[in-house]
Amino acid sequence: MKRLVKIVVVLTIPWFLIAGIRAFQQKADPGTPQQMPEKANVIAPGNMNSRQKEHAKLYDERYQLGGRLDQPPDPKLGAKLNESEPQVFIAPGLEGLPDPSITVQSFASSLACRADLVLVGTVKDKESQLMESKAFLFTEYDVSVDDIYKNNALAPVTIGGEITVVRPGGRAEINGKILKTSDASFLPLVVGTRVLLFLKYIVKTGTYDSADDFLRKGSFQLRDNRLIALTRDPVPGFQSADPKLQTAALAEALAGISASCQKMIK
């Protein structure tokens, strides 16, 4: 019996160690968005429904082969479809630091004025697809609505309902091989996490774009009452990894959303 207890204890210890390490890692970098391995859904290039085709066109207008329209194209990207595990990173993000004179409240207010819908939701599922040009991936996310801060006047949503949010980048399996593309300006939404999103309505598909030019910095992960920007671009008020400042940023952002509209801050 004593021997059995010892065996159980020995087998249990590693799990406590792993849990402790994970907790330490989360504590060590509280300002980093929670990231989990992206699942790769299986797709056949060109095999899309009508909604996905519209989204493919939307992002083809913004991305060339291997780069955003304002970035030099990378002619090697097309060939990466034949590689075993290609990792494609484009548009590394904007340089510099955010303007210290811009407050989180005024920044959130300007985003809310531009957005058609502002909400807090939970990411439920995701599916990546290739653009028609096969130059880049985009991902459709299923997001359940937890709270609404600005509703869509054209197509109001309800708490407890679900919307589809489109975002550049993703991970998919094509012909048995994995293709992953990402844009540092738009970090992926993680299934299971809560997010604060400033969104633009896509009338043709009844879905929402979170990568609109004016709302490119309008996606945030909510964790432990902290607001963490889902972009590598400089965002006013989010340069600190201090949890207290991140908690304050959430309160200021929510106050800004309900404030009167201000001139758009780029």
Buried (B, 14 or more C-beta within 10 A) or exposed (E): EEEEEEEEEEEEEEEEEEEEEEEEEEEEEBBEBEEEEBEBBEBEBEEBEEBBBBBBEBBBEBBBBBBBEEBEBBEEBEEBBEEEEBEBEBBEEBEEEBEEEBBBBBBBBBBBBBBBBBBBBBBEBBBBBBBBBBBBBBBBBBBBBBEBBBBBEEEEBEEEEBBBBBBBBBBBBBEEBBBBBBBBBBBBBBBEBBBBBBBBBBEEBEBBBBBBEBBBBBBBBBBEEBBBBBBBBBBBBBBEBEBEBBBBBBEBBBBBBEBEEBEEBE
